[in-house]
Every structure is written in C-alpha cells, then in structure tokens.
Amino acid sequence: MTELRVPTVAMAAEVTCADGRTFAGRIFVPAAASRHSGPTRPDEWINEPLPYFPFLPDDATVPVMLNKYTVLVVTVQEDEAQGEEPLGIQRRIAVECGARRLEGMLQIDMPENQRRVLDCLNRFELFLTLRDGPRRHLVQKQHITRVVEIREE
C-alpha cells in the first residue's frame, strides 16, 4: 500500500518536556505554508490542533511521537525559522515555567486595543513564541507559571 505524505522540511530543535527531560534532534514542518510562501514557520506548525508530532532524536534512526501537552519548550534557530521580520510591536519578557526561566522578545501583531502581553497570553494558541537572539523558544502556555514584563530603561 502506498502512503500519502505531506512534504516536510527537517529543522534542528531542542525539546524540553515538562518532566525535565531534554532531547536534541529534528522536527518536521510542512514544506509549503498555506498563508505565505515558503515552509510553515515553527510557531505556525506547533500551534496546529494535532496533539502529537514526530521528533527524530539525534541518537536515533526512527522518529518518536511526542505529545504537545507534555512539551514545555521547543527551541529552534532563527535561520531555520525563516528569519521572518517582526510585525507589530515587541515587548521584552521573562517567562517562568516552574524553575525554568526564559527571557526574550514577544512579538505582538494584534489590533491596537489588544497589544498587551496579557492579550497574547490569553489568545487561543497553545504555544507562545519568545525571540531570544537567533533562537525561537516555543513555550507551551499551560506550563507557564509566571510572566514578567521587563521594562527597557
């Protein structure tokens, strides 16, 4: 029987699970996005409604299936995240997930009356994207315990 497959692009990623385990390997995003040219961006891919995704650990030859709801953060590099230009405004924030703390820029591309950090946190997407230099942290919002806006002086 012939399998139907969606063409994908493999991206280097580090996945940290809620139980503390961290895995280095590859995620697979669709090669063609539905809303723009080029591959699907990691933040679009991770926020799709499917609960499981394939992940190929660096030390394996066969992918494992990971449950998005048990993932704390997926980190990818900017060059592999298609280096998209920031839209809207940005806020520097610190995100705490238990003892783990991540800092970076939150991109807010929303209507004028919904440009607070709180508005982004309350959006329906499961993951929040945090820009940290060349890295993109895709943080699962259900595991966030605290968010602090860092005021630039």
Steps between C-alpha positions, in 0.01 A plus 500: 500500500631847411504758779397858437744741658522876532843624386691631803815689592710365789610763753752463782322542834539447870188376679463530876216304654304590812662208684844664454636281221664681207551357152706632208391401154276600211139612460322484166301799373293501178707614200220731379305737722135578431523873592834605348774381267763257626487241775265521796659698785565305821249709699229427240586130499507454880163676538317267261225309682658152471612379846800288388798571278794294374845583641824336387755500784862552391593157635217310326409380152126480559284794612308497828157656545486780757185630667481881470327523836805353676746728317627798698703671228626437145803710403606557136757730337396815310658397170287188512199703614513684166621823663162671468488873557325601823156654452313724742674585825735306727522468877791354697368239742617225732297179497521263794396136474557371850876537564582564131524863390521626140547863394443656162280709277129436457371613162152653523327525162145564614240778471581832669275430801654154563872568519569404859707198602187374675310506170762271340494262795122472479490420126379152407839370375658230717856636461653846546801602287788669680787645292839469667762626255532235229280255691124461511354342813155352443365486857190300585273746679338244731839452670569872551479591867600867476576768240682821582524792259854641506499875456782635283664803662 
